[in-house]
Amino acid sequence: MEIIIITAAASNGAIGKNGAQPWYCKEELTHFIKTTIDYPVIMGSVTMKEINNPLSGRENLVLTSKSHKDDATGFLYFNSMGNAISYCNDKDYKKLFIIGGESVYKLAMEIADRIVISIMDFAFEGDRFFPEIDLNKWVLEKEDRRKNFVIYDYKRKV
């Protein structure tokens, strides 16, 4: 199973402020939906609260150390990245997407096969940032220029 980090970040690396993505870009959101549809997504509890409802057409897995028995249905809760990945392996998925936030991305940087990151054409004040991409570990496979952002697709070096 291919493990893929997917995110959008401002040009300064900001991915969030006060528990939310600080901008809206319809074209980037469409890219995210088309890329992740039919595959499971792993997120942290802050990201879960930001999106509020499960993303349709995907299994929504949440990493958390807290009990969520009374939370909204449609989310599956896991106490570790390893347990969430094992669940997806058992279901025979071909791809798995890591969708944030900051602490989940940091965990995933050590195990992901690919990073698909949309860099917006603007900086934004944030309090959450995407981890630095170490080019000793990652190689840029392709880039796709869009109206307000560029999609960079990195693959882990072998």
Stockholm file with secondary structure:
# STOCKHOLM 1.0

chainA/1-158         MEIIIITAAASNGAIGKNGAQPWYCKEELTHFIKTTIDYPVIMGSVTMKEINNPLSGRENLVLTSKSHKDDATGFLYFNSMGNAISYCNDKDYKKLFIIGGESVYKLAMEIADRIVISIMDFAFEGDRFFPEIDLNKWVLEKEDRRKNFVIYDYKRKV
#=GR chainA/1-158 SS CEEEEEEEECTTSEEEBTTBCSCCCHHHHHHHHHHHTTSCEEEEHHHHHHHCSCCTTSCEEEECSSCCTTSCTTEEEESSHHHHHHHHHHTTCSEEEECCCHHHHHHHTTTCSEEEEEEESSCCCCSEECCCCCTTTEEEEEEEECSSEEEEEEEECC
#=GC SS_cons         CEEEEEEEECTTSEEEBTTBCSCCCHHHHHHHHHHHTTSCEEEEHHHHHHHCSCCTTSCEEEECSSCCTTSCTTEEEESSHHHHHHHHHHTTCSEEEECCCHHHHHHHTTTCSEEEEEEESSCCCCSEECCCCCTTTEEEEEEEECSSEEEEEEEECC
//
